[in-house]
């Protein structure tokens, strides 16, 4: 069995946006960093590929709003360093029934933390968007300056480039099969027989987290992989300019019986993204590459909300993606514990809404490696201990 000749300060397993951001943050702090990916870099099998992700601060929970606002600054810093843009500014607009608990909690969060917002009636929404968005009489709209679009694959490329520029070693097509505690640190074992030694290890493997953790420690967390579908719909001829990011159309979310989200036309000219925040449970290694969920509800929503500006018959582009869902949809950011103590740091269960916070999450995971703690957020929301862990031990 071949053994690597170098020891690392930190080995990051999983080179999606979270792992790549962590490798950048760790190498920037001067750590000798190794980033491993089981597939090709920038592959399309996980949660970090594709054209875009929304960024918004409109959360019921202040800890997420705070992390997003910190991430805005970190996105801008990183893209200034790399020399190309991945973050595109936009406003954000939420809509839903006036008594919807999520809408009400977002308003309360913004009010308590002095974040600017506009709460709009049905008539005010129609006036603000000049008929481009229509909501029912008993709905409200919530407009905020904290929106935007992140170019997804481009963002992962950015973090990997910056990590390499700071001296990190990046290796793809290296499947990690186990992690061992050797007393002084960890030994990472791989399917091709290589072994890598490090003082600490960060696990950011997305939908594959339980497959790896069961091998490593027998721990299984309640994280369910879902296959979801990102859909792009054609804007009808003559109306394309009304729904573009350059035309001041916002990113958006819609609450109620179905949770939908979307973004203005940017990556595909003449198309607007609208998708459902849901999916079908799956094994990430045996995906059905299916047709998505709630397509009829989405078509009906598009026809009603956009007043006939968008062809709701069928999406013209469909991109499959993975969610890693926790029961409460809060993240998992913690030490693995057990025999590993604080040697293995876990970032997982980002539940379909973590990408936007990747810069600050990479910073947090690095701080846990170096300092054993973080001041960026209270980790009580993200600890493994909130679950009833099951273990073979």
Secondary structure, 3 states (H helix, E strand, C coil): CCEEEEEEEEEEECCCHHHHHHHHHHHHCCCCEEEECCCCCCCCCCCCCCCEEECCCCCCCHHHHHHHHHHHHHHHHHHHHHCCCCEECCCEEEEEECCCHHHHHHHHHHHHCCCCCEEECHHHHHHHCCCCCCCCCCEEEEEECCCCEEEHHHHHHHHHHHHHHCCCEEECCCCEEEEEECCCCEEEEECCCCEEEEEEEEECCHHHHHHHHHHHCCEECCEEEEEEEEEEEEECCCCHHHHECCCCCCEEEECCCCCEEEECECCCCCEEEEEECCCEECCCCCCCCCCCCCHHHHHHHHHHHCCCCECCCCCCEEEEEEEEEECCCCCEEEECCHHHCCCEEEEECCCCCCHHHHHHHHHHHHHHHHCCCCCCCCHHHCCHHHCCCEECC
